[in-house]
């Protein structure tokens, strides 16, 4: 199962952590893992390119073998909140049809 934890501080998003594999299908054919992966990498890349967040202000790590990605912002900006809210919406949409393969939780940071 893929476990997603979204980090929030009040109404602001600070980041997220994704870990695990969905086991929906074999590696290379797993649409749930692919969907979560593209959502996660889109946020990571968009923080710099779209939101203008300096990479030095992002604590992030990735381990594709274990299905782990962590993103934590040191400084919150309105654009980053939009990106994280969009990520949250994408995960919630996946939960509608694949809840046995993915979970969503929240952590106050």
N, C-alpha and C positions, 0 to 999 in steps of 0.2 A: 504494500500500500504506500502511496505517496502521501506524506504528511506535510502540510503547508501551515506555517505559523506566521501571521502578520503582526509585526511590531507597531504599536501605536503609542502615542503620547497625547492623551486627551483626544481631540478630534483630528490630530495630525498623524500621518503615517511616517514611520522612521525606517521601515524596511520589511524584509521577510526572510524566512528560512524555508527551504524545500529540501526534503530528504526522502530517499527510498525510490523504489520502482513500483509501478502499478501491478505488474504481472497480468495485465489485461490480455496481452498477446506476447509472442516471442520477440526477442530483441530485433529491432529493425522493422517490425510490423506493429508496434504498440502505439496506437493512436493517442492513448491517454498520456503516456510519457512524452510523446512528441508535442502534444498540445501544451502541457505544463512547461516543457522545456522552451518552446518558442515564446510563451508568455514571459517566462523568467528572463531569457536573454534579451528580449525586446525592451523590458524595463531597464536592465543593466546598461544596454547601449544607448537607450533614449535619455537616461539621466544626464549623460554627458552631451550628446548631440542635440537633443530637443530642449531639455531643461537647463542646459548650460552649467550643470554641477561639475565642479572641479573633481577629477579622479582622486585627488588627495583627500577629499572630503567624503569618500565612500569607502567604508570597510567592507570588502567583499572577498569571497572565496568560492571556488568551484572544484568539485571532484566528480567528474562525469561517471566514473566507474561505480561509485556508490549512489549516484543520483542526488548529490548534495550541492546546494547553492545557498549562499547567505549574502544578503545585502543589508547594510545598516548605514544610514546617513548620519553624519556628524551635525549637519545643518539642514533644517527643513526649509523648503521653499514652496510657493504655491504650485509651480509646475511639477515638482516631484510628487506632491499630493495627488495631482491628477493622474500621473503615471501609476502610482500605487493603487489608487481607487479603480483604475481600469484593469489592473492585474487582479484585484479582488473580484471584480465583476466577472472576469473571464474564468476564474476558479469556481465561482458560484454557478456559472453556467455549466461547467463540467460536472459539478456535483449533482445537477438535476438528472443526469443520465448515467453517471458513473460513480455514484456515491460509495459503492463497495470497493472502489479502487483508489479513492482519494479522500483525504479529510482536511478540514479547515478549522483552525483555532486562532485565537488572538492572545497577544501578550502585551501588557502595559509596560513600557520602558521609560 
